[in-house]
Amino acid sequence: MSAPQFWSTPFRYMRWASHEKPAIFFSIFIASLGPVALVGLPPLRHALGDVDPAPIPMTYPIPPGPRVIPKGFDDE
């Protein structure tokens, strides 16, 4: 029993697939770059000087001292 063509000659199969079935080949190729980018891009970003933004505050800052009540907006 012979091995499937892909496992016996993967580069030859990829060349054939890029010519005969380009949509499937290139969609798989681009999708395979996702995990590589997930691991490789953050260190590259930091090496080029990009910094992570400050975290978004989850609470409203409470000013010190007594609360100043605005004048002139009272219901009469």
PyMOL Python script that loads the backbone (N, CA, C, O; Angstrom):
from pymol import cmd

cmd.read_pdbstr("""\
ATOM      1  N   MET A   1       0.853  -1.179   0.000  1.00  0.00           N
ATOM      2  CA  MET A   1       0.000   0.000   0.000  1.00  0.00           C
ATOM      3  C   MET A   1       0.895   1.237   0.000  1.00  0.00           C
ATOM      4  O   MET A   1       1.802   1.334   0.826  1.00  0.00           O
ATOM      5  N   SER A   2       0.662   2.166  -0.894  1.00  0.00           N
ATOM      6  CA  SER A   2       1.501   3.363  -0.985  1.00  0.00           C
ATOM      7  C   SER A   2       0.958   4.468  -0.069  1.00  0.00           C
ATOM      8  O   SER A   2      -0.222   4.502   0.280  1.00  0.00           O
ATOM      9  N   ALA A   3       1.863   5.355   0.297  1.00  0.00           N
ATOM     10  CA  ALA A   3       1.477   6.482   1.145  1.00  0.00           C
ATOM     11  C   ALA A   3       0.712   7.502   0.311  1.00  0.00           C
ATOM     12  O   ALA A   3       0.919   7.593  -0.899  1.00  0.00           O
ATOM     13  N   PRO A   4      -0.170   8.270   0.945  1.00  0.00           N
ATOM     14  CA  PRO A   4      -0.868   9.316   0.194  1.00  0.00           C
ATOM     15  C   PRO A   4       0.131  10.306  -0.405  1.00  0.00           C
ATOM     16  O   PRO A   4       1.229  10.490   0.120  1.00  0.00           O
ATOM     17  N   GLN A   5      -0.258  10.928  -1.492  1.00  0.00           N
ATOM     18  CA  GLN A   5       0.656  11.806  -2.211  1.00  0.00           C
ATOM     19  C   GLN A   5       1.129  12.975  -1.343  1.00  0.00           C
ATOM     20  O   GLN A   5       2.292  13.370  -1.430  1.00  0.00           O
ATOM     21  N   PHE A   6       0.260  13.527  -0.519  1.00  0.00           N
ATOM     22  CA  PHE A   6       0.663  14.672   0.288  1.00  0.00           C
ATOM     23  C   PHE A   6       1.798  14.322   1.236  1.00  0.00           C
ATOM     24  O   PHE A   6       2.756  15.086   1.356  1.00  0.00           O
ATOM     25  N   TRP A   7       1.712  13.184   1.912  1.00  0.00           N
ATOM     26  CA  TRP A   7       2.727  12.833   2.911  1.00  0.00           C
ATOM     27  C   TRP A   7       4.023  12.336   2.283  1.00  0.00           C
ATOM     28  O   TRP A   7       5.075  12.407   2.918  1.00  0.00           O
ATOM     29  N   SER A   8       3.972  11.838   1.059  1.00  0.00           N
ATOM     30  CA  SER A   8       5.200  11.370   0.433  1.00  0.00           C
ATOM     31  C   SER A   8       5.982  12.528  -0.209  1.00  0.00           C
ATOM     32  O   SER A   8       7.211  12.547  -0.140  1.00  0.00           O
ATOM     33  N   THR A   9       5.296  13.479  -0.822  1.00  0.00           N
ATOM     34  CA  THR A   9       5.963  14.635  -1.440  1.00  0.00           C
ATOM     35  C   THR A   9       5.134  15.894  -1.153  1.00  0.00           C
ATOM     36  O   THR A   9       4.367  16.329  -2.012  1.00  0.00           O
ATOM     37  N   PRO A  10       5.274  16.477   0.027  1.00  0.00           N
ATOM     38  CA  PRO A  10       4.390  17.606   0.390  1.00  0.00           C
ATOM     39  C   PRO A  10       4.609  18.858  -0.469  1.00  0.00           C
ATOM     40  O   PRO A  10       3.635  19.528  -0.812  1.00  0.00           O
ATOM     41  N   PHE A  11       5.857  19.194  -0.827  1.00  0.00           N
ATOM     42  CA  PHE A  11       6.079  20.407  -1.608  1.00  0.00           C
ATOM     43  C   PHE A  11       5.550  20.261  -3.031  1.00  0.00           C
ATOM     44  O   PHE A  11       5.025  21.213  -3.610  1.00  0.00           O
ATOM     45  N   ARG A  12       5.692  19.084  -3.576  1.00  0.00           N
ATOM     46  CA  ARG A  12       5.155  18.836  -4.915  1.00  0.00           C
ATOM     47  C   ARG A  12       3.635  18.918  -4.886  1.00  0.00           C
ATOM     48  O   ARG A  12       3.027  19.461  -5.808  1.00  0.00           O
ATOM     49  N   TYR A  13       3.013  18.381  -3.832  1.00  0.00           N
ATOM     50  CA  TYR A  13       1.555  18.447  -3.702  1.00  0.00           C
ATOM     51  C   TYR A  13       1.095  19.899  -3.526  1.00  0.00           C
ATOM     52  O   TYR A  13       0.083  20.302  -4.099  1.00  0.00           O
ATOM     53  N   MET A  14       1.839  20.688  -2.730  1.00  0.00           N
ATOM     54  CA  MET A  14       1.459  22.090  -2.525  1.00  0.00           C
ATOM     55  C   MET A  14       1.583  22.885  -3.825  1.00  0.00           C
ATOM     56  O   MET A  14       0.754  23.755  -4.092  1.00  0.00           O
ATOM     57  N   ARG A  15       2.594  22.604  -4.627  1.00  0.00           N
ATOM     58  CA  ARG A  15       2.732  23.261  -5.922  1.00  0.00           C
ATOM     59  C   ARG A  15       1.561  22.903  -6.829  1.00  0.00           C
ATOM     60  O   ARG A  15       1.019  23.775  -7.507  1.00  0.00           O
ATOM     61  N   TRP A  16       1.165  21.640  -6.850  1.00  0.00           N
ATOM     62  CA  TRP A  16       0.022  21.203  -7.644  1.00  0.00           C
ATOM     63  C   TRP A  16      -1.257  21.876  -7.159  1.00  0.00           C
ATOM     64  O   TRP A  16      -2.057  22.356  -7.962  1.00  0.00           O
ATOM     65  N   ALA A  17      -1.447  21.909  -5.833  1.00  0.00           N
ATOM     66  CA  ALA A  17      -2.664  22.503  -5.285  1.00  0.00           C
ATOM     67  C   ALA A  17      -2.724  24.001  -5.544  1.00  0.00           C
ATOM     68  O   ALA A  17      -3.807  24.543  -5.764  1.00  0.00           O
ATOM     69  N   SER A  18      -1.568  24.687  -5.524  1.00  0.00           N
ATOM     70  CA  SER A  18      -1.578  26.129  -5.790  1.00  0.00           C
ATOM     71  C   SER A  18      -1.979  26.438  -7.233  1.00  0.00           C
ATOM     72  O   SER A  18      -2.515  27.511  -7.508  1.00  0.00           O
ATOM     73  N   HIS A  19      -1.726  25.518  -8.144  1.00  0.00           N
ATOM     74  CA  HIS A  19      -2.114  25.728  -9.546  1.00  0.00           C
ATOM     75  C   HIS A  19      -3.526  25.236  -9.826  1.00  0.00           C
ATOM     76  O   HIS A  19      -4.280  25.891 -10.545  1.00  0.00           O
ATOM     77  N   GLU A  20      -3.887  24.098  -9.269  1.00  0.00           N
ATOM     78  CA  GLU A  20      -5.170  23.486  -9.600  1.00  0.00           C
ATOM     79  C   GLU A  20      -6.319  23.969  -8.715  1.00  0.00           C
ATOM     80  O   GLU A  20      -7.451  24.085  -9.186  1.00  0.00           O
ATOM     81  N   LYS A  21      -6.044  24.249  -7.444  1.00  0.00           N
ATOM     82  CA  LYS A  21      -7.084  24.681  -6.499  1.00  0.00           C
ATOM     83  C   LYS A  21      -6.564  25.878  -5.698  1.00  0.00           C
ATOM     84  O   LYS A  21      -6.322  25.755  -4.498  1.00  0.00           O
ATOM     85  N   PRO A  22      -6.390  27.036  -6.349  1.00  0.00           N
ATOM     86  CA  PRO A  22      -5.748  28.168  -5.679  1.00  0.00           C
ATOM     87  C   PRO A  22      -6.568  28.739  -4.518  1.00  0.00           C
ATOM     88  O   PRO A  22      -5.988  29.162  -3.518  1.00  0.00           O
ATOM     89  N   ALA A  23      -7.882  28.762  -4.622  1.00  0.00           N
ATOM     90  CA  ALA A  23      -8.695  29.338  -3.553  1.00  0.00           C
ATOM     91  C   ALA A  23      -8.530  28.542  -2.255  1.00  0.00           C
ATOM     92  O   ALA A  23      -8.363  29.123  -1.182  1.00  0.00           O
ATOM     93  N   ILE A  24      -8.577  27.229  -2.359  1.00  0.00           N
ATOM     94  CA  ILE A  24      -8.427  26.383  -1.174  1.00  0.00           C
ATOM     95  C   ILE A  24      -7.004  26.472  -0.640  1.00  0.00           C
ATOM     96  O   ILE A  24      -6.801  26.593   0.568  1.00  0.00           O
ATOM     97  N   PHE A  25      -6.027  26.413  -1.524  1.00  0.00           N
ATOM     98  CA  PHE A  25      -4.622  26.441  -1.099  1.00  0.00           C
ATOM     99  C   PHE A  25      -4.281  27.728  -0.361  1.00  0.00           C
ATOM    100  O   PHE A  25      -3.712  27.691   0.730  1.00  0.00           O
ATOM    101  N   PHE A  26      -4.632  28.878  -0.960  1.00  0.00           N
ATOM    102  CA  PHE A  26      -4.247  30.142  -0.345  1.00  0.00           C
ATOM    103  C   PHE A  26      -5.080  30.463   0.892  1.00  0.00           C
ATOM    104  O   PHE A  26      -4.587  31.147   1.788  1.00  0.00           O
ATOM    105  N   SER A  27      -6.310  29.998   0.972  1.00  0.00           N
ATOM    106  CA  SER A  27      -7.086  30.209   2.197  1.00  0.00           C
ATOM    107  C   SER A  27      -6.487  29.396   3.345  1.00  0.00           C
ATOM    108  O   SER A  27      -6.453  29.873   4.479  1.00  0.00           O
ATOM    109  N   ILE A  28      -6.024  28.199   3.075  1.00  0.00           N
ATOM    110  CA  ILE A  28      -5.359  27.402   4.112  1.00  0.00           C
ATOM    111  C   ILE A  28      -4.018  28.030   4.483  1.00  0.00           C
ATOM    112  O   ILE A  28      -3.642  28.046   5.655  1.00  0.00           O
ATOM    113  N   PHE A  29      -3.295  28.548   3.488  1.00  0.00           N
ATOM    114  CA  PHE A  29      -2.010  29.187   3.748  1.00  0.00           C
ATOM    115  C   PHE A  29      -2.178  30.426   4.631  1.00  0.00           C
ATOM    116  O   PHE A  29      -1.431  30.598   5.595  1.00  0.00           O
ATOM    117  N   ILE A  30      -3.140  31.284   4.318  1.00  0.00           N
ATOM    118  CA  ILE A  30      -3.373  32.495   5.110  1.00  0.00           C
ATOM    119  C   ILE A  30      -3.875  32.136   6.506  1.00  0.00           C
ATOM    120  O   ILE A  30      -3.485  32.777   7.482  1.00  0.00           O
ATOM    121  N   ALA A  31      -4.732  31.127   6.615  1.00  0.00           N
ATOM    122  CA  ALA A  31      -5.235  30.718   7.919  1.00  0.00           C
ATOM    123  C   ALA A  31      -4.127  30.132   8.787  1.00  0.00           C
ATOM    124  O   ALA A  31      -4.172  30.256  10.011  1.00  0.00           O
ATOM    125  N   SER A  32      -3.141  29.501   8.176  1.00  0.00           N
ATOM    126  CA  SER A  32      -2.040  28.941   8.960  1.00  0.00           C
ATOM    127  C   SER A  32      -1.111  30.025   9.492  1.00  0.00           C
ATOM    128  O   SER A  32      -0.339  29.761  10.414  1.00  0.00           O
ATOM    129  N   LEU A  33      -1.159  31.236   8.942  1.00  0.00           N
ATOM    130  CA  LEU A  33      -0.346  32.334   9.447  1.00  0.00           C
ATOM    131  C   LEU A  33      -0.912  32.944  10.730  1.00  0.00           C
ATOM    132  O   LEU A  33      -0.203  33.675  11.422  1.00  0.00           O
ATOM    133  N   GLY A  34      -2.168  32.662  11.060  1.00  0.00           N
ATOM    134  CA  GLY A  34      -2.798  33.219  12.256  1.00  0.00           C
ATOM    135  C   GLY A  34      -2.087  32.843  13.548  1.00  0.00           C
ATOM    136  O   GLY A  34      -1.710  33.738  14.304  1.00  0.00           O
ATOM    137  N   PRO A  35      -1.887  31.563  13.835  1.00  0.00           N
ATOM    138  CA  PRO A  35      -1.178  31.203  15.069  1.00  0.00           C
ATOM    139  C   PRO A  35       0.270  31.705  15.094  1.00  0.00           C
ATOM    140  O   PRO A  35       0.798  32.034  16.156  1.00  0.00           O
ATOM    141  N   VAL A  36       0.902  31.762  13.930  1.00  0.00           N
ATOM    142  CA  VAL A  36       2.273  32.286  13.864  1.00  0.00           C
ATOM    143  C   VAL A  36       2.272  33.760  14.246  1.00  0.00           C
ATOM    144  O   VAL A  36       3.141  34.205  14.997  1.00  0.00           O
ATOM    145  N   ALA A  37       1.312  34.518  13.742  1.00  0.00           N
ATOM    146  CA  ALA A  37       1.208  35.939  14.067  1.00  0.00           C
ATOM    147  C   ALA A  37       0.868  36.141  15.535  1.00  0.00           C
ATOM    148  O   ALA A  37       1.350  37.089  16.155  1.00  0.00           O
ATOM    149  N   LEU A  38       0.051  35.273  16.093  1.00  0.00           N
ATOM    150  CA  LEU A  38      -0.327  35.385  17.498  1.00  0.00           C
ATOM    151  C   LEU A  38       0.880  35.263  18.415  1.00  0.00           C
ATOM    152  O   LEU A  38       0.941  35.920  19.454  1.00  0.00           O
ATOM    153  N   VAL A  39       1.825  34.439  18.043  1.00  0.00           N
ATOM    154  CA  VAL A  39       3.033  34.241  18.846  1.00  0.00           C
ATOM    155  C   VAL A  39       4.116  35.249  18.489  1.00  0.00           C
ATOM    156  O   VAL A  39       4.841  35.706  19.373  1.00  0.00           O
ATOM    157  N   GLY A  40       4.244  35.604  17.221  1.00  0.00           N
ATOM    158  CA  GLY A  40       5.379  36.399  16.774  1.00  0.00           C
ATOM    159  C   GLY A  40       5.188  37.908  16.781  1.00  0.00           C
ATOM    160  O   GLY A  40       6.167  38.639  16.933  1.00  0.00           O
ATOM    161  N   LEU A  41       3.964  38.401  16.621  1.00  0.00           N
ATOM    162  CA  LEU A  41       3.776  39.835  16.498  1.00  0.00           C
ATOM    163  C   LEU A  41       3.946  40.638  17.783  1.00  0.00           C
ATOM    164  O   LEU A  41       4.539  41.714  17.717  1.00  0.00           O
ATOM    165  N   PRO A  42       3.468  40.192  18.955  1.00  0.00           N
ATOM    166  CA  PRO A  42       3.657  41.025  20.149  1.00  0.00           C
ATOM    167  C   PRO A  42       5.119  41.318  20.484  1.00  0.00           C
ATOM    168  O   PRO A  42       5.425  42.471  20.787  1.00  0.00           O
ATOM    169  N   PRO A  43       6.051  40.347  20.451  1.00  0.00           N
ATOM    170  CA  PRO A  43       7.445  40.714  20.701  1.00  0.00           C
ATOM    171  C   PRO A  43       8.000  41.660  19.630  1.00  0.00           C
ATOM    172  O   PRO A  43       8.801  42.542  19.940  1.00  0.00           O
ATOM    173  N   LEU A  44       7.584  41.484  18.389  1.00  0.00           N
ATOM    174  CA  LEU A  44       8.038  42.369  17.327  1.00  0.00           C
ATOM    175  C   LEU A  44       7.515  43.791  17.540  1.00  0.00           C
ATOM    176  O   LEU A  44       8.232  44.766  17.310  1.00  0.00           O
ATOM    177  N   ARG A  45       6.270  43.896  17.976  1.00  0.00           N
ATOM    178  CA  ARG A  45       5.681  45.200  18.264  1.00  0.00           C
ATOM    179  C   ARG A  45       6.448  45.926  19.359  1.00  0.00           C
ATOM    180  O   ARG A  45       6.752  47.111  19.231  1.00  0.00           O
ATOM    181  N   HIS A  46       6.761  45.209  20.440  1.00  0.00           N
ATOM    182  CA  HIS A  46       7.494  45.813  21.558  1.00  0.00           C
ATOM    183  C   HIS A  46       8.923  46.169  21.140  1.00  0.00           C
ATOM    184  O   HIS A  46       9.464  47.173  21.604  1.00  0.00           O
ATOM    185  N   ALA A  47       9.530  45.377  20.287  1.00  0.00           N
ATOM    186  CA  ALA A  47      10.890  45.667  19.827  1.00  0.00           C
ATOM    187  C   ALA A  47      10.928  46.924  18.963  1.00  0.00           C
ATOM    188  O   ALA A  47      11.941  47.624  18.930  1.00  0.00           O
ATOM    189  N   LEU A  48       9.836  47.214  18.266  1.00  0.00           N
ATOM    190  CA  LEU A  48       9.773  48.402  17.425  1.00  0.00           C
ATOM    191  C   LEU A  48       9.326  49.641  18.195  1.00  0.00           C
ATOM    192  O   LEU A  48       9.209  50.717  17.608  1.00  0.00           O
ATOM    193  N   GLY A  49       9.072  49.511  19.506  1.00  0.00           N
ATOM    194  CA  GLY A  49       8.758  50.669  20.333  1.00  0.00           C
ATOM    195  C   GLY A  49       7.291  50.896  20.616  1.00  0.00           C
ATOM    196  O   GLY A  49       6.948  51.887  21.260  1.00  0.00           O
ATOM    197  N   ASP A  50       6.418  50.030  20.167  1.00  0.00           N
ATOM    198  CA  ASP A  50       4.996  50.185  20.460  1.00  0.00           C
ATOM    199  C   ASP A  50       4.726  49.694  21.871  1.00  0.00           C
ATOM    200  O   ASP A  50       5.152  48.600  22.242  1.00  0.00           O
ATOM    201  N   VAL A  51       4.025  50.491  22.655  1.00  0.00           N
ATOM    202  CA  VAL A  51       3.745  50.110  24.046  1.00  0.00           C
ATOM    203  C   VAL A  51       2.263  49.793  24.189  1.00  0.00           C
ATOM    204  O   VAL A  51       1.435  50.274  23.416  1.00  0.00           O
ATOM    205  N   ASP A  52       1.945  48.983  25.180  1.00  0.00           N
ATOM    206  CA  ASP A  52       0.554  48.662  25.468  1.00  0.00           C
ATOM    207  C   ASP A  52      -0.124  49.874  26.102  1.00  0.00           C
ATOM    208  O   ASP A  52       0.495  50.564  26.912  1.00  0.00           O
ATOM    209  N   PRO A  53      -1.379  50.149  25.754  1.00  0.00           N
ATOM    210  CA  PRO A  53      -2.061  51.299  26.351  1.00  0.00           C
ATOM    211  C   PRO A  53      -2.371  51.056  27.823  1.00  0.00           C
ATOM    212  O   PRO A  53      -2.403  49.917  28.288  1.00  0.00           O
ATOM    213  N   ALA A  54      -2.598  52.153  28.545  1.00  0.00           N
ATOM    214  CA  ALA A  54      -2.976  52.036  29.958  1.00  0.00           C
ATOM    215  C   ALA A  54      -4.340  51.362  30.058  1.00  0.00           C
ATOM    216  O   ALA A  54      -5.188  51.554  29.187  1.00  0.00           O
ATOM    217  N   PRO A  55      -4.561  50.575  31.108  1.00  0.00           N
ATOM    218  CA  PRO A  55      -5.863  49.902  31.223  1.00  0.00           C
ATOM    219  C   PRO A  55      -6.998  50.911  31.419  1.00  0.00           C
ATOM    220  O   PRO A  55      -6.812  51.968  32.023  1.00  0.00           O
ATOM    221  N   ILE A  56      -8.159  50.565  30.902  1.00  0.00           N
ATOM    222  CA  ILE A  56      -9.333  51.428  31.030  1.00  0.00           C
ATOM    223  C   ILE A  56      -9.820  51.370  32.471  1.00  0.00           C
ATOM    224  O   ILE A  56      -9.954  50.277  33.021  1.00  0.00           O
ATOM    225  N   PRO A  57     -10.093  52.536  33.113  1.00  0.00           N
ATOM    226  CA  PRO A  57     -10.572  52.502  34.494  1.00  0.00           C
ATOM    227  C   PRO A  57     -11.952  51.858  34.575  1.00  0.00           C
ATOM    228  O   PRO A  57     -12.815  52.097  33.731  1.00  0.00           O
ATOM    229  N   MET A  58     -12.141  51.047  35.594  1.00  0.00           N
ATOM    230  CA  MET A  58     -13.418  50.359  35.770  1.00  0.00           C
ATOM    231  C   MET A  58     -14.343  51.085  36.744  1.00  0.00           C
ATOM    232  O   MET A  58     -15.501  50.690  36.885  1.00  0.00           O
ATOM    233  N   THR A  59     -13.868  52.136  37.423  1.00  0.00           N
ATOM    234  CA  THR A  59     -14.696  52.912  38.346  1.00  0.00           C
ATOM    235  C   THR A  59     -14.517  54.387  38.034  1.00  0.00           C
ATOM    236  O   THR A  59     -13.528  54.786  37.420  1.00  0.00           O
ATOM    237  N   TYR A  60     -15.468  55.184  38.456  1.00  0.00           N
ATOM    238  CA  TYR A  60     -15.377  56.621  38.271  1.00  0.00           C
ATOM    239  C   TYR A  60     -14.552  57.187  39.416  1.00  0.00           C
ATOM    240  O   TYR A  60     -14.798  56.837  40.570  1.00  0.00           O
ATOM    241  N   PRO A  61     -13.568  58.062  39.129  1.00  0.00           N
ATOM    242  CA  PRO A  61     -12.766  58.607  40.225  1.00  0.00           C
ATOM    243  C   PRO A  61     -13.596  59.543  41.103  1.00  0.00           C
ATOM    244  O   PRO A  61     -14.281  60.431  40.595  1.00  0.00           O
ATOM    245  N   ILE A  62     -13.535  59.346  42.407  1.00  0.00           N
ATOM    246  CA  ILE A  62     -14.279  60.165  43.357  1.00  0.00           C
ATOM    247  C   ILE A  62     -13.384  61.327  43.768  1.00  0.00           C
ATOM    248  O   ILE A  62     -12.292  61.111  44.294  1.00  0.00           O
ATOM    249  N   PRO A  63     -13.839  62.571  43.530  1.00  0.00           N
ATOM    250  CA  PRO A  63     -12.999  63.710  43.898  1.00  0.00           C
ATOM    251  C   PRO A  63     -12.934  63.869  45.417  1.00  0.00           C
ATOM    252  O   PRO A  63     -13.892  63.546  46.120  1.00  0.00           O
ATOM    253  N   PRO A  64     -11.797  64.370  45.923  1.00  0.00           N
ATOM    254  CA  PRO A  64     -11.685  64.571  47.371  1.00  0.00           C
ATOM    255  C   PRO A  64     -12.472  65.800  47.818  1.00  0.00           C
ATOM    256  O   PRO A  64     -12.706  66.717  47.030  1.00  0.00           O
ATOM    257  N   GLY A  65     -12.870  65.812  49.067  1.00  0.00           N
ATOM    258  CA  GLY A  65     -13.570  66.961  49.633  1.00  0.00           C
ATOM    259  C   GLY A  65     -15.071  66.871  49.445  1.00  0.00           C
ATOM    260  O   GLY A  65     -15.591  65.908  48.881  1.00  0.00           O
ATOM    261  N   PRO A  66     -15.770  67.920  49.940  1.00  0.00           N
ATOM    262  CA  PRO A  66     -17.234  67.913  49.833  1.00  0.00           C
ATOM    263  C   PRO A  66     -17.689  68.152  48.391  1.00  0.00           C
ATOM    264  O   PRO A  66     -16.973  68.734  47.576  1.00  0.00           O
ATOM    265  N   ARG A  67     -18.877  67.694  48.117  1.00  0.00           N
ATOM    266  CA  ARG A  67     -19.434  67.829  46.777  1.00  0.00           C
ATOM    267  C   ARG A  67     -19.893  69.258  46.556  1.00  0.00           C
ATOM    268  O   ARG A  67     -20.572  69.835  47.406  1.00  0.00           O
ATOM    269  N   VAL A  68     -19.524  69.836  45.410  1.00  0.00           N
ATOM    270  CA  VAL A  68     -19.942  71.191  45.070  1.00  0.00           C
ATOM    271  C   VAL A  68     -21.265  71.101  44.321  1.00  0.00           C
ATOM    272  O   VAL A  68     -21.348  70.488  43.257  1.00  0.00           O
ATOM    273  N   ILE A  69     -22.305  71.723  44.892  1.00  0.00           N
ATOM    274  CA  ILE A  69     -23.623  71.694  44.267  1.00  0.00           C
ATOM    275  C   ILE A  69     -23.746  72.907  43.364  1.00  0.00           C
ATOM    276  O   ILE A  69     -23.524  74.031  43.815  1.00  0.00           O
ATOM    277  N   PRO A  70     -24.099  72.705  42.084  1.00  0.00           N
ATOM    278  CA  PRO A  70     -24.217  73.840  41.178  1.00  0.00           C
ATOM    279  C   PRO A  70     -25.342  74.786  41.590  1.00  0.00           C
ATOM    280  O   PRO A  70     -26.364  74.343  42.115  1.00  0.00           O
ATOM    281  N   LYS A  71     -25.160  76.081  41.356  1.00  0.00           N
ATOM    282  CA  LYS A  71     -26.152  77.100  41.707  1.00  0.00           C
ATOM    283  C   LYS A  71     -26.918  77.515  40.451  1.00  0.00           C
ATOM    284  O   LYS A  71     -26.385  77.497  39.342  1.00  0.00           O
ATOM    285  N   GLY A  72     -28.161  77.883  40.653  1.00  0.00           N
ATOM    286  CA  GLY A  72     -28.951  78.423  39.563  1.00  0.00           C
ATOM    287  C   GLY A  72     -29.756  77.410  38.789  1.00  0.00           C
ATOM    288  O   GLY A  72     -30.394  77.773  37.801  1.00  0.00           O
ATOM    289  N   PHE A  73     -29.757  76.153  39.195  1.00  0.00           N
ATOM    290  CA  PHE A  73     -30.525  75.142  38.491  1.00  0.00           C
ATOM    291  C   PHE A  73     -31.620  74.544  39.367  1.00  0.00           C
ATOM    292  O   PHE A  73     -32.146  73.473  39.063  1.00  0.00           O
ATOM    293  N   ASP A  74     -31.969  75.240  40.465  1.00  0.00           N
ATOM    294  CA  ASP A  74     -32.988  74.712  41.391  1.00  0.00           C
ATOM    295  C   ASP A  74     -34.382  74.874  40.791  1.00  0.00           C
ATOM    296  O   ASP A  74     -34.666  75.847  40.093  1.00  0.00           O
ATOM    297  N   ASP A  75     -35.239  73.904  41.076  1.00  0.00           N
ATOM    298  CA  ASP A  75     -36.658  74.001  40.661  1.00  0.00           C
ATOM    299  C   ASP A  75     -37.353  74.928  41.641  1.00  0.00           C
ATOM    300  O   ASP A  75     -37.165  74.814  42.852  1.00  0.00           O
ATOM    301  N   GLU A  76     -38.173  75.864  41.109  1.00  0.00           N
ATOM    302  CA  GLU A  76     -38.883  76.783  41.989  1.00  0.00           C
ATOM    303  C   GLU A  76     -40.360  76.634  41.863  1.00  0.00           C
ATOM    304  O   GLU A  76     -41.111  77.338  42.539  1.00  0.00           O
TER     305      GLU A  76
END
""", "prot")
cmd.dss("prot")
cmd.show_as("cartoon", "prot")
cmd.util.cbc("prot")
cmd.orient("prot")
